[in-house]
Amino acid sequence: MRPDMDQKREFSRIVQLSELGSCPFELDVVATDEELKALEKRLLVDGLKNFKAHVSFALVAKTDVTASGTLSATVTQPCSVTLKPVTTDVSVNFSIQYTTEIEDEEDEDEESDDFFEEQADPPEPLIDEQINIGEALVEQLALEIDPFPRVQGAVFEGFVSKSKDISDHEFEKKNPFAVLSQLKENPKNKKNRD
């Protein structure tokens, strides 16, 4: 395993298929400070600390690999209601399948009768007999980040489009559907027009 700085990924760790044998291959991965800063930008978070993982690789067939393990990180984001910082400890178990034999999407569609049936994730392609486990870990972390974090006790009161300077009566007048309510209240006006 080696950090691959030539690639344009923020957190790249390449594992060669040739490194794997009949016994599981264990790997501990920890992000550097430089990588954490780059990942903050990519994941659109205010802070990222302690991003690390323990990964076990097992050769399932000659060219199929299972990568499983745990990852953890501390993520800081703005609260979606108050904009105050929210710090969350993320810890997740994962399992990713890799294969060189990728099925065509057309074949998968024909085999699946029920579109909404819960299915396992399809295997990831194993390209050039190598796995970028760093990129896979970033993807797993991104799935765990709350898109709308909230400070404890923060409540969203809803969206109000009315300005504080406009009275309720004036606001109702500007409502585009106010004309329709007048038709409902005075159906005689409609008959007079005919």
N, CA and C of each residue as an Amber inpcrd file, in Angstrom:
protein
   582
   0.8580000  -1.1800000   0.0000000   0.0000000   0.0000000   0.0000000
   0.8960000   1.2310000   0.0000000   0.4860000   2.2110000  -0.7850000
   1.2830000   3.4310000  -0.8620000   0.3660000   4.6210000  -1.0800000
   0.6790000   5.7740000  -0.4840000  -0.0750000   6.9690000  -0.8380000
   0.2460000   7.3180000  -2.2870000  -0.7540000   7.6560000  -3.0620000
  -0.5300000   7.9780000  -4.4570000  -0.8250000   9.4480000  -4.6700000
   0.1960000  10.2600000  -4.6390000   0.0310000  11.7010000  -4.7620000
  -0.0760000  12.1430000  -6.2180000   0.2110000  11.2220000  -7.1650000
   0.1020000  11.5750000  -8.5750000  -1.3610000  11.7270000  -8.9960000
  -2.2500000  10.9740000  -8.3550000  -3.6590000  11.0780000  -8.6980000
  -4.2330000  12.3680000  -8.1240000  -5.3650000  12.8090000  -8.6890000
  -5.9390000  14.0760000  -8.2750000  -6.9410000  13.9070000  -7.1350000
  -6.9150000  12.8070000  -6.4510000  -7.7950000  12.5720000  -5.3130000
  -7.1420000  13.0930000  -4.0450000  -7.9860000  13.5690000  -3.1400000
  -7.4840000  14.1610000  -1.9000000  -6.9330000  13.1160000  -0.9440000
  -7.4770000  11.8960000  -1.0110000  -7.1230000  10.8520000  -0.0530000
  -7.0030000   9.5420000  -0.8190000  -5.8630000   9.3150000  -1.3950000
  -5.6740000   8.1580000  -2.2520000  -4.7420000   7.1510000  -1.5930000
  -5.2230000   5.9240000  -1.4680000  -4.4050000   4.8180000  -0.9680000
  -4.6550000   3.6380000  -1.9060000  -3.6210000   3.2440000  -2.6240000
  -3.7410000   2.1870000  -3.6230000  -3.2770000   0.8590000  -3.0200000
  -4.1160000  -0.1660000  -3.1900000  -3.7580000  -1.5270000  -2.7940000
  -3.7290000  -2.3630000  -4.0700000  -2.6090000  -2.9840000  -4.3300000
  -2.4540000  -3.8250000  -5.5100000  -3.0270000  -5.2160000  -5.2350000
  -3.6750000  -5.7870000  -6.2260000  -4.2130000  -7.1360000  -6.0970000
  -3.1050000  -8.1310000  -5.7720000  -1.9060000  -7.8750000  -6.2690000
  -0.7670000  -8.7650000  -6.0210000  -0.3450000  -8.7800000  -4.5490000
  -0.7410000  -7.7600000  -3.7690000  -0.4230000  -7.7150000  -2.3420000
  -1.2970000  -8.6620000  -1.5220000  -2.4010000  -9.0990000  -2.1210000
  -3.3450000  -9.9430000  -1.4130000  -2.9950000 -11.4110000  -1.6280000
  -3.1090000 -12.1820000  -0.5850000  -2.8480000 -13.6170000  -0.6750000
  -4.0310000 -14.3950000  -0.1530000  -3.7850000 -15.6210000   0.2500000
  -4.8720000 -16.4700000   0.7540000  -5.3450000 -16.0220000   2.1330000
  -4.4790000 -15.3460000   2.8860000  -4.8660000 -14.8210000   4.2010000
  -5.3610000 -13.3840000   4.0400000  -6.2790000 -12.9530000   4.9000000
  -6.7410000 -11.5580000   4.8200000  -5.5770000 -10.5820000   4.9970000
  -5.6190000  -9.4980000   4.2530000  -4.6160000  -8.4440000   4.3080000
  -5.2080000  -7.3020000   5.1230000  -4.5840000  -6.9650000   6.2500000
  -5.0830000  -5.9240000   7.1480000  -4.3490000  -4.6110000   6.8800000
  -5.1050000  -3.5150000   6.9800000  -4.5120000  -2.2150000   6.6870000
  -5.1410000  -1.1490000   7.5850000  -4.3110000  -0.3360000   8.2160000
  -4.7850000   0.8270000   8.9640000  -4.4540000   2.0660000   8.1450000
  -5.4650000   2.9180000   7.9650000  -5.3220000   4.1110000   7.1370000
  -5.6610000   5.3290000   7.9850000  -4.7930000   6.3480000   7.9470000
  -5.0170000   7.5900000   8.6930000  -4.7350000   8.7660000   7.7600000
  -5.6320000   9.7310000   7.7560000  -5.4610000  10.9150000   6.9090000
  -4.4680000  11.8860000   7.5370000  -3.6390000  12.4870000   6.7050000
  -2.6970000  13.5070000   7.1630000  -3.4370000  14.8390000   7.3180000
  -2.8020000  15.8140000   7.9600000  -3.4110000  17.1420000   8.1180000
  -3.7080000  17.7780000   6.7610000  -2.8000000  17.6170000   5.8320000
  -2.9740000  18.1730000   4.4840000  -4.1920000  17.5290000   3.7850000
  -4.3120000  16.2160000   3.9300000  -5.4450000  15.5060000   3.3290000
  -6.7600000  15.9130000   3.9820000  -6.7410000  16.1030000   5.2960000
  -7.9520000  16.5260000   6.0010000  -8.4440000  17.8760000   5.4960000
  -7.5270000  18.8090000   5.2910000  -7.9030000  20.1380000   4.7780000
  -8.5270000  20.0250000   3.3820000  -7.9260000  19.2110000   2.5260000
  -8.4650000  19.0300000   1.1730000  -9.8350000  18.3540000   1.2170000
 -10.0090000  17.4030000   2.1200000 -11.3000000  16.7090000   2.2410000
 -12.3890000  17.6230000   2.8030000 -12.0210000  18.5590000   3.6640000
 -12.9970000  19.5340000   4.1630000 -13.6230000  20.2920000   3.0000000
 -12.7820000  20.7090000   2.0630000 -13.2870000  21.4370000   0.8890000
 -14.1680000  20.5430000   0.0350000 -13.7170000  19.3440000  -0.2060000
 -14.4800000  18.4270000  -1.0570000 -15.8270000  18.0670000  -0.4430000
 -15.8480000  17.8010000   0.8550000 -17.0760000  17.3620000   1.5170000
 -17.9340000  18.5310000   2.0020000 -17.4470000  19.7640000   1.8010000
 -18.1730000  20.9780000   2.1860000 -18.5190000  20.9930000   3.6770000
 -17.5130000  20.7010000   4.5030000 -17.6710000  20.7590000   5.9500000
 -16.6850000  21.7690000   6.5160000 -16.9950000  22.2710000   7.6960000
 -16.1220000  23.2700000   8.3220000 -14.8820000  22.6590000   8.9620000
 -14.9880000  21.4100000   9.3800000 -13.8520000  20.7640000  10.0230000
 -13.9210000  19.2560000   9.8750000 -12.7560000  18.6310000   9.7540000
 -12.6560000  17.1760000   9.6770000 -11.4080000  16.7680000  10.4390000
 -11.5890000  15.9040000  11.4300000 -10.4640000  15.4470000  12.2530000
 -10.5470000  13.9420000  12.4360000  -9.4150000  13.3600000  12.7550000
  -9.3310000  11.9490000  13.1360000  -9.9640000  11.0030000  12.1200000
  -9.7830000  11.2720000  10.8330000 -10.3180000  10.3870000   9.8050000
  -9.3750000   9.2020000   9.6810000  -9.8800000   8.0340000  10.0810000
  -9.0490000   6.8370000  10.0410000  -9.9300000   5.6150000   9.8050000
  -9.2900000   4.5430000   9.3890000 -10.0250000   3.3150000   9.1030000
  -9.1280000   2.1090000   9.3070000  -9.7710000   1.0090000   9.6280000
  -9.1110000  -0.2920000   9.6530000  -9.8180000  -1.1290000   8.5960000
  -9.0660000  -1.6240000   7.6250000  -9.6450000  -2.3410000   6.4900000
  -9.0140000  -3.7200000   6.3840000  -9.8740000  -4.6930000   6.1160000
  -9.4180000  -6.0560000   5.8860000  -9.8000000  -6.4510000   4.4620000
  -8.8230000  -6.8850000   3.6830000  -9.0500000  -7.3130000   2.3000000
  -9.0010000  -8.8250000   2.2410000  -9.9880000  -9.4160000   1.5710000
 -10.0110000 -10.8660000   1.3970000 -10.2350000 -11.1770000  -0.0750000
  -9.4100000 -12.0650000  -0.5910000  -9.5580000 -12.5160000  -1.9680000
 -10.6890000 -13.5420000  -1.9850000 -11.7690000 -13.2480000  -2.7090000
 -12.9220000 -14.1400000  -2.7570000 -12.7500000 -15.1480000  -3.8900000
 -12.3050000 -14.6920000  -4.9920000 -11.9670000 -15.5470000  -6.1330000
 -10.6340000 -15.0230000  -6.6490000 -10.1800000 -15.5360000  -7.7450000
  -8.8780000 -15.0910000  -8.2520000  -8.8500000 -13.5900000  -8.5280000
 -10.0110000 -13.0470000  -8.9110000 -10.0310000 -11.6240000  -9.2680000
 -11.0990000 -10.8330000  -8.5160000 -11.7330000 -11.4180000  -7.5050000
 -12.7450000 -10.7180000  -6.7160000 -12.2160000 -10.4680000  -5.3100000
 -12.5020000  -9.2840000  -4.7890000 -11.9840000  -8.8880000  -3.4820000
 -13.1100000  -8.2990000  -2.6490000 -13.1070000  -8.5960000  -1.3540000
 -14.0030000  -7.9440000  -0.4010000 -13.1470000  -7.0940000   0.5180000
 -13.4830000  -5.8210000   0.6120000 -12.8180000  -4.9070000   1.5490000
 -13.8480000  -4.5540000   2.6090000 -13.5560000  -4.8750000   3.8630000
 -14.5030000  -4.5770000   4.9400000 -13.7430000  -4.0440000   6.1370000
 -14.4590000  -3.3160000   6.9800000 -13.8140000  -2.7680000   8.1550000
 -14.6330000  -1.6730000   8.7980000 -13.9460000  -0.7920000   9.5010000
 -14.5930000   0.3180000  10.1880000 -13.8710000   1.6110000   9.8340000
 -14.6270000   2.6810000   9.8000000 -14.0090000   3.9940000   9.6270000
 -14.6160000   4.9330000  10.6530000 -13.8370000   5.9260000  11.0180000
 -14.3240000   6.9250000  11.9680000 -13.7270000   8.2820000  11.6390000
 -14.4510000   9.3100000  12.0510000 -14.0020000  10.6830000  11.8320000
 -14.8210000  11.6040000  12.7170000 -14.3150000  12.7980000  12.9420000
 -15.0480000  13.8450000  13.6440000 -15.3030000  14.9540000  12.6340000
 -16.5850000  15.2640000  12.4200000 -16.9990000  16.2230000  11.3970000
 -17.6530000  17.4270000  12.0630000 -17.2610000  18.6320000  11.6500000
 -17.8820000  19.8640000  12.1270000 -18.5370000  20.5600000  10.9520000
 -19.8410000  20.8940000  11.1280000 -20.6230000  21.5600000  10.0900000
 -21.4680000  22.6470000  10.7370000 -21.9660000  23.5980000   9.9370000
 -22.8820000  24.5860000  10.5100000 -24.2730000  23.9720000  10.6870000
 -24.9320000  24.3410000  11.7800000 -26.3100000  23.9030000  12.0260000
 -27.1860000  24.4480000  10.8990000 -28.0870000  23.6350000  10.3810000
 -28.9370000  24.0620000   9.2660000 -30.0080000  25.0570000   9.6940000
 -30.1690000  25.2760000  11.0110000 -31.1550000  26.2320000  11.5100000
 -30.4790000  27.4880000  12.0580000 -29.4860000  27.2980000  12.9400000
 -28.8800000  28.4330000  13.6400000 -27.5220000  28.8570000  13.0880000
 -26.9160000  28.0230000  12.2700000 -25.5720000  28.2010000  11.7190000
 -24.4640000  28.0790000  12.7640000 -24.8000000  27.6660000  13.9770000
 -23.7840000  27.3910000  14.9920000 -23.0800000  26.0850000  14.6310000
 -21.8080000  25.9190000  15.0380000 -21.0860000  24.6930000  14.6970000
 -21.6940000  23.4570000  15.3770000 -21.8000000  22.3800000  14.6010000
 -22.2680000  21.0940000  15.1030000 -21.1470000  20.0940000  14.8670000
 -20.6710000  19.4540000  15.9240000 -19.6130000  18.4600000  15.8020000
 -20.2180000  17.0720000  15.9960000 -19.9360000  16.1900000  15.0460000
 -20.4930000  14.8440000  15.0550000 -19.3650000  13.8320000  14.9410000
 -19.4230000  12.8080000  15.7780000 -18.4810000  11.6990000  15.6630000
 -19.1300000  10.6370000  14.7830000 -18.4680000  10.3300000  13.6750000
 -18.9710000   9.3350000  12.7280000 -18.1820000   8.0500000  12.9230000
 -18.8870000   6.9530000  13.0250000 -18.2520000   5.6460000  13.1170000
 -19.1540000   4.6590000  12.3850000 -18.6060000   3.9460000  11.4200000
 -19.4290000   3.0640000  10.5990000 -18.6500000   1.8280000  10.1590000
 -19.3620000   0.7130000  10.0800000 -18.8110000  -0.5080000   9.4980000
 -19.1710000  -0.5130000   8.0200000 -18.3140000  -1.0570000   7.2030000
 -18.5860000  -1.0920000   5.7680000 -18.0670000  -2.3850000   5.1680000
 -18.5980000  -2.7000000   4.0070000 -18.1310000  -3.8440000   3.2270000
 -18.3370000  -3.4990000   1.7600000 -17.2690000  -3.6020000   0.9820000
 -17.3130000  -3.2470000  -0.4320000 -16.7810000  -4.4280000  -1.2440000
 -17.5220000  -4.7970000  -2.2800000 -17.1140000  -5.8810000  -3.1670000
 -16.4520000  -5.2830000  -4.4030000 -15.3760000  -5.8940000  -4.8520000
 -14.6820000  -5.4860000  -6.0760000 -14.5840000  -6.6960000  -7.0020000
 -14.7410000  -6.4630000  -8.2980000 -14.6290000  -7.5390000  -9.2690000
 -14.1240000  -7.0040000 -10.6060000 -13.5180000  -7.9020000 -11.3870000
 -13.1080000  -7.5260000 -12.7400000 -14.2120000  -7.8380000 -13.7360000
 -15.1860000  -8.6400000 -13.3280000 -16.2800000  -9.0480000 -14.2060000
 -17.5170000  -8.2180000 -13.9170000 -17.6560000  -7.1080000 -14.6130000
 -18.8040000  -6.2200000 -14.4290000 -19.8810000  -6.6090000 -15.4350000
 -21.1150000  -6.8180000 -14.9180000 -22.2420000  -7.1660000 -15.7910000
 -22.7430000  -5.9120000 -16.4870000 -23.3090000  -6.1020000 -17.6770000
 -23.9280000  -4.9970000 -18.3940000 -25.1940000  -4.5830000 -17.6740000
 -25.5090000  -3.2780000 -17.6850000 -26.7160000  -2.7660000 -17.0430000
 -27.9700000  -3.3400000 -17.6770000 -27.9350000  -3.6260000 -18.9870000
 -29.0960000  -4.1890000 -19.6640000 -29.4340000  -5.5530000 -19.0870000
 -28.4040000  -6.3770000 -18.8100000 -28.6430000  -7.6970000 -18.2340000
 -29.2740000  -7.5770000 -16.8600000 -28.8230000  -6.6240000 -16.0520000
 -29.3700000  -6.4390000 -14.7160000 -30.8300000  -6.0250000 -14.7750000
 -31.1990000  -5.1490000 -15.7280000 -32.5750000  -4.6880000 -15.8470000
 -33.5090000  -5.8270000 -16.2160000 -33.0640000  -6.7340000 -17.0810000
 -33.8970000  -7.8550000 -17.4870000 -34.1290000  -8.8190000 -16.3390000
 -33.1400000  -9.0200000 -15.4940000 -33.2490000  -9.9710000 -14.3960000
 -34.1110000  -9.4420000 -13.2570000 -34.1730000  -8.1460000 -13.0640000
 -34.8990000  -7.5530000 -11.9400000 -36.3510000  -7.2890000 -12.3200000
 -37.2850000  -8.0120000 -11.6590000 -38.7070000  -7.8170000 -11.9070000
 -39.2550000  -6.6620000 -11.0970000 -38.7840000  -6.5140000  -9.8910000
 -39.3080000  -5.4790000  -9.0080000 -38.2710000  -4.3770000  -8.8390000
 -38.5530000  -3.2090000  -9.4340000 -37.6110000  -2.0930000  -9.4220000
 -37.3270000  -1.6070000  -8.0030000 -38.3310000  -1.6500000  -7.1350000
 -38.1930000  -1.0980000  -5.7980000 -37.6910000  -2.1150000  -4.7750000
 -37.4450000  -3.3220000  -5.2100000 -36.9450000  -4.3510000  -4.3100000
 -35.5540000  -3.9560000  -3.8180000 -35.3230000  -4.0740000  -2.5280000
 -34.0170000  -3.6960000  -1.9680000 -32.9640000  -4.6810000  -2.4500000
 -31.9100000  -4.1480000  -3.0130000 -30.8480000  -4.9800000  -3.5420000
 -29.5180000  -4.5400000  -2.9450000 -28.5930000  -5.4770000  -2.9250000
 -27.2420000  -5.1540000  -2.4620000 -26.5690000  -4.2520000  -3.4900000
 -25.6260000  -3.4530000  -3.0220000 -24.8770000  -2.6000000  -3.9450000
 -24.1310000  -3.4820000  -4.9430000 -24.0930000  -3.0790000  -6.1940000
 -23.3290000  -3.8640000  -7.1710000 -21.8440000  -3.7520000  -6.8600000
 -21.0600000  -4.7260000  -7.2870000 -19.6220000  -4.6550000  -7.0100000
 -18.9550000  -3.5010000  -7.7570000 -17.9140000  -2.9820000  -7.1570000
 -17.1130000  -1.9250000  -7.7660000 -16.1550000  -2.5620000  -8.7750000
 -15.8260000  -1.8440000  -9.8280000 -14.8850000  -2.4110000 -10.7990000
 -13.4560000  -2.4390000 -10.2470000 -12.7860000  -3.5170000 -10.5060000
 -11.3810000  -3.6770000 -10.1250000 -10.5670000  -3.3870000 -11.3840000
 -10.0150000  -2.1780000 -11.4570000  -9.3390000  -1.7080000 -12.6710000
  -7.8280000  -1.7940000 -12.4840000  -7.1660000  -2.3460000 -13.4600000
  -5.7070000  -2.4900000 -13.4420000  -5.2120000  -3.2370000 -12.2060000
  -6.0430000  -4.1510000 -11.7210000  -5.7030000  -4.9800000 -10.5640000
  -5.2820000  -4.1580000  -9.3460000  -5.9940000  -3.0500000  -9.1280000
  -5.7080000  -2.2320000  -7.9580000  -6.9940000  -1.6130000  -7.4110000
  -6.9700000  -1.3060000  -6.1200000  -8.1070000  -0.7070000  -5.4200000
  -7.6370000   0.5900000  -4.7790000  -8.3520000   1.6730000  -5.0240000
  -8.0640000   2.9230000  -4.3250000  -8.9680000   2.9480000  -3.0850000
  -8.4900000   2.3340000  -2.0250000  -9.3130000   2.2230000  -0.8180000
  -9.5040000   3.5800000  -0.1570000  -8.5860000   4.4990000  -0.3430000
  -8.7500000   5.8480000   0.2050000  -9.9790000   6.5230000  -0.3610000
 -10.1510000   6.4560000  -1.6610000 -11.3250000   7.0460000  -2.3120000
 -12.6050000   6.3630000  -1.8460000 -12.5660000   5.0560000  -1.7060000
 -13.7430000   4.3230000  -1.2260000 -14.1130000   4.7520000   0.2010000
 -13.1200000   4.9980000   1.0290000 -13.3830000   5.4440000   2.4010000
 -13.9980000   6.8400000   2.4250000 -13.5290000   7.7210000   1.5530000
 -14.1030000   9.0700000   1.4650000 -15.5670000   8.9760000   1.0420000
 -15.8730000   8.1120000   0.0870000 -17.2560000   7.9300000  -0.3520000
 -18.1260000   7.4140000   0.7880000 -17.6060000   6.4710000   1.5730000
 -18.3610000   5.9430000   2.7110000 -18.6110000   7.0350000   3.7500000
 -17.5970000   7.8510000   4.0100000 -17.7490000   8.9510000   4.9570000
 -18.7970000   9.9470000   4.4650000 -18.7570000  10.2770000   3.1820000
 -19.7100000  11.2370000   2.6140000 -21.1470000  10.7540000   2.7950000
 -21.3670000   9.4540000   2.6980000 -22.7140000   8.9000000   2.8870000
 -23.2000000   9.0480000   4.3340000 -22.2820000   9.1320000   5.2650000
 -22.6330000   9.2070000   6.6830000 -22.8140000  10.6320000   7.2030000
 -22.3850000  11.6220000   6.4450000 -22.4820000  13.0120000   6.9040000
 -23.9290000  13.4880000   6.7960000 -24.4450000  14.0220000   7.8890000
 -25.8240000  14.5190000   7.9380000 -25.9420000  15.7520000   7.0440000
 -26.8450000  15.7370000   6.0570000 -26.9620000  16.9040000   5.1760000
 -27.6120000  18.1130000   5.8590000 -28.3510000  17.8830000   6.9530000
 -29.0170000  18.9750000   7.6680000 -28.7690000  18.8360000   9.1720000
 -27.5300000  19.0390000   9.6150000 -27.2420000  18.8810000  11.0410000
 -27.9160000  19.9760000  11.8620000 -28.2510000  19.6480000  13.0980000
 -28.8920000  20.6320000  13.9740000 -28.2560000  20.6160000  15.3490000
 -28.1150000  21.8100000  15.9090000 -27.6970000  21.9460000  17.2950000
 -28.8370000  21.3950000  18.1370000 -28.5010000  20.7400000  19.2250000
 -29.5480000  20.1770000  20.0880000 -30.5250000  21.2740000  20.5120000
 -31.8160000  21.0180000  20.2920000 -32.8550000  21.9710000  20.6590000
 -33.2250000  22.9540000  19.5650000 -32.4750000  22.9940000  18.4680000
 -32.7930000  23.9180000  17.3680000 -34.0350000  23.4190000  16.6360000
 -34.9780000  24.3380000  16.4190000 -36.2280000  23.9810000  15.7580000
 -36.4260000  24.9090000  14.5720000 -36.7360000  24.3290000  13.4410000
 -37.0080000  25.1080000  12.2360000 -38.4630000  25.5500000  12.2890000
 -38.6890000  26.8400000  12.2990000 -40.0370000  27.3860000  12.4410000
 -40.7650000  27.5010000  11.1090000 -40.1250000  27.2070000  10.0460000
 -40.7590000  27.2810000   8.7300000 -40.3590000  28.5470000   8.0130000
 -40.6660000  28.5770000   6.7490000 -40.3240000  29.7080000   5.9030000
 -41.4700000  30.7110000   5.8950000 -41.1500000  31.9600000   6.1090000
 -42.1470000  33.0250000   6.0670000 -41.7430000  33.9660000   4.9430000
 -42.6240000  34.1230000   3.9600000 -42.2730000  34.9680000   2.8270000
 -42.7410000  36.3980000   3.0000000 -43.5540000  36.6470000   4.0160000
 -44.1140000  37.9730000   4.2450000 -43.1040000  38.8530000   4.9660000
 -42.9420000  40.0640000   4.5130000 -42.0580000  41.0210000   5.1600000
 -42.6980000  41.5040000   6.4570000 -41.8840000  41.8490000   7.4410000
 -42.4050000  42.3600000   8.7120000 -43.0790000  43.7170000   8.5470000
 -42.7280000  44.4420000   7.5000000 -43.2820000  45.7790000   7.2800000
 -44.6830000  45.7570000   6.6610000 -45.1130000  44.6080000   6.1660000
 -46.4160000  44.5230000   5.5000000 -47.4430000  43.9600000   6.4660000
 -48.6000000  44.6180000   6.5540000 -49.6590000  44.1330000   7.4390000
 -50.3060000  42.8960000   6.8200000 -51.0550000  42.1330000   7.6350000
 -51.7280000  40.9410000   7.1460000 -52.6960000  41.2710000   6.0210000
 -53.4150000  42.3930000   6.1480000 -54.3890000  42.7780000   5.1300000
 -53.6920000  43.0730000   3.7890000 -52.5720000  43.7890000   3.8340000
 -51.8300000  44.1050000   2.6160000 -51.2310000  42.8450000   2.0060000
 -50.7940000  41.9170000   2.8570000 -50.2090000  40.6730000   2.3730000
 -51.2600000  39.8540000   1.6230000 -52.4740000  39.8050000   2.1610000
 -53.5470000  39.0670000   1.5100000 -53.9030000  39.6910000   0.1640000
 -53.8490000  41.0200000   0.0580000 -54.1660000  41.6890000  -1.2010000
 -53.1930000  41.2910000  -2.3010000 -51.9450000  41.0810000  -1.9420000
 -50.9320000  40.7650000  -2.9420000 -50.9320000  39.2890000  -3.3190000
 -51.7650000  38.5220000  -2.6640000 -51.8410000  37.1060000  -2.9560000
 -52.4440000  36.9250000  -4.3530000 -51.7810000  36.2300000  -5.2760000
 -52.2960000  36.0900000  -6.6410000 -53.5940000  35.2870000  -6.7150000
 -53.9160000  34.5320000  -5.6820000 -55.1350000  33.7400000  -5.6960000
 -56.3170000  34.4690000  -5.0450000 -56.0880000  35.6830000  -4.6250000
 -57.1640000  36.4640000  -4.0050000 -58.3080000  36.6780000  -4.9900000
 -58.0190000  36.8250000  -6.2540000 -59.0500000  37.0100000  -7.2760000
 -59.9460000  35.7770000  -7.3430000 -59.3710000  34.6130000  -7.2160000
 -60.1610000  33.3820000  -7.2540000 -61.1190000  33.2930000  -6.0670000
 -60.6610000  33.7410000  -4.9090000 -61.5390000  33.7010000  -3.7380000
 -62.7090000  34.6630000  -3.9230000 -62.5060000  35.7610000  -4.6400000
 -63.6030000  36.6950000  -4.9050000 -64.6480000  36.0450000  -5.8060000
 -64.2330000  35.2640000  -6.7600000 -65.1790000  34.5710000  -7.6300000
 -66.0290000  33.5880000  -6.8340000 -65.3900000  32.9380000  -5.8770000
 -66.1020000  31.9710000  -5.0510000 -67.1160000  32.6680000  -4.1600000
 -66.7630000  33.8480000  -3.6300000 -67.6510000  34.5940000  -2.7350000
 -68.7880000  35.2610000  -3.4860000 -68.5630000  35.7360000  -4.7010000
 -69.5730000  36.4690000  -5.4740000 -69.8410000  35.7880000  -6.8090000
 -70.5390000  34.6520000  -6.8150000 -70.7940000  33.9920000  -8.0880000
 -71.7440000  34.8010000  -8.9800000 -72.4690000  35.7760000  -8.4130000
 -73.3930000  36.5960000  -9.2020000 -72.6380000  37.4480000 -10.2040000
 -71.4410000  37.8850000  -9.8460000 -70.6380000  38.6920000 -10.7730000
 -70.3510000  37.9170000 -12.0590000 -70.2100000  36.6280000 -11.9230000
 -69.9190000  35.8040000 -13.0840000 -71.1250000  35.7770000 -14.0240000
 -72.3470000  35.6640000 -13.4410000 -73.5530000  35.6020000 -14.2560000
 -73.7900000  36.9500000 -14.9540000 -73.4570000  38.0310000 -14.2910000
 -73.6410000  39.3440000 -14.8920000 -72.7410000  39.5510000 -16.0900000
 -71.5770000  38.9130000 -16.0760000 -70.6360000  39.0430000 -17.1930000
 -71.1300000  38.3050000 -18.4160000 -71.8840000  37.2270000 -18.2020000
 -72.3700000  36.4030000 -19.3250000 -73.4350000  37.0890000 -20.0270000
